[in-house]
Amino acid sequence: MGTSVAVRSAFIHGIEAMPVSVEVGTTGGVPGFIFVGNPDKQIMEAGSRVRCALGECGFEIPQVRFTINLSPGEARKTGTTFDLPIAVGVLIASRQIPASVADQAVFVGELNLNGTVVPSRGSAAFALLAAEQGLDLVTSASTSAPGPYAANTLGLESISQLKAGLSCLRPLSATAPDTEASSPPDDLDYADVIDQEIPKRAMVIAAAGRHGMLMVGPPGSGKSMLAKRLPTILPPLTPEEQAEALLVHSVAGRPTDTIAAGLPPFRDPHHTISIAGLVGGGSPVQPGELSLADKGVLFLDELPEFAKNVLQSMRQPIEDHFVRLVRSSGVYTFPCDFQLVAAANPCPCGHLGDPGHECTCNPAAVTRYQGKIGGPLMDRIDVVCDVARPSEKSVIRGGKGMGSQEMRELVINAREFRSWREAREDGPAGPGGARLNDDAQRMFESYAERLRLGGRAIVRVARVSRTIADLAEHELVQQDDVIEALGFRSRSKL
């Protein structure tokens, strides 16, 4: 008579771990493995890996037919994460390890032919699923600690350790965020960016209000240097932000050390990126750069060089803060709550308006180049800053301005003031959530009429002026706040 056992496991769907029961049954017939339950090709190959791994680790290879059922059968199962639970089920069914081994654990991992357990992408998602079920996760000992779920994640180096049960396994060591770990890296500091105090101020405003930002300037003016240092002035991730960003990077198979230390992610895809690379996709479906930047910064350098359809694909995710992909295998949802920072040259040659350099572009080429970004995307950018080439004398003399530490304190203080202010406010606010004093109100109305600002432009300027007021700790937006915000308003052209 045959026997049947069930081992808990899971597979990745989007950024979620979906529970699966790996049922292993023995029957008479030709020895081997039969897989049912909607497996893919990689799972069908698991039988060969499991047989070799069992033999290499000194286990007996039962000469029976094993039927492996992955339940529920309606969901398409993908990946190599079922090697370990299949091996555990075979060992329990053949009475080589006790059934109690599988009582309180979820097993996930690929096996090498020598029995070593290989890390699988999505360890944070698997650990979260196990924690929600009150179980331990047993996976590769080489897996990066999945942040807050490390305590219930047991590391298994080889299936030979199963002979002693799970009591010999130790939890993975967590990467605990501390003050030093969540501080900006020493090799990036705004103090190194010379003669760019106005763009630095724009960076502080954008960081304090999480505004979309566009820098426009000639090549060599320091736009990339400014953008890459933005994470150094952002507050450390909250536990909730850290858990979400960790989940996305884990299922994408990306390193999670900096996120586990509380640092916001920074993504800077090349302008040749495809839509699938930006918003997500592929087979299996994985998150794209928009989601990898979740709770951090997405920097798009040379913005007009991106394909127009790629840029337009960002419109809905920026509004909704998530990407929703519909595929034949199901619906996938990825979070993408990021801060957009972009950089662009003013024209194809890059020297339009650059003192000391002659622009070689004709007006039609300039118009075409500037029109590549598109109005809908520009509508989602609140701060536009001109970045001029620094003077030669300033670069040679090595002058210093605001550094990351000073800028970071301004950002953190502004966000704290905003939380305090919003807790005190009661009643309706003006456009962009800004309450203006009487003088600022009259001046804003005058400038809006004179500059012919549309409704969206008014809201953007109001939002930025409210952030500037928070930096100055003004409960009501004042005239100076509005004037500075108007200086960073979005233009119809670059």
Summary of the structure (lengths in Angstrom):
residues: 494
radius of gyration: 27.8
end to end distance: 77.2
largest distance: 89.6
contacts: 1658
relative contact order: 0.10
helix: 41%
strand: 19%
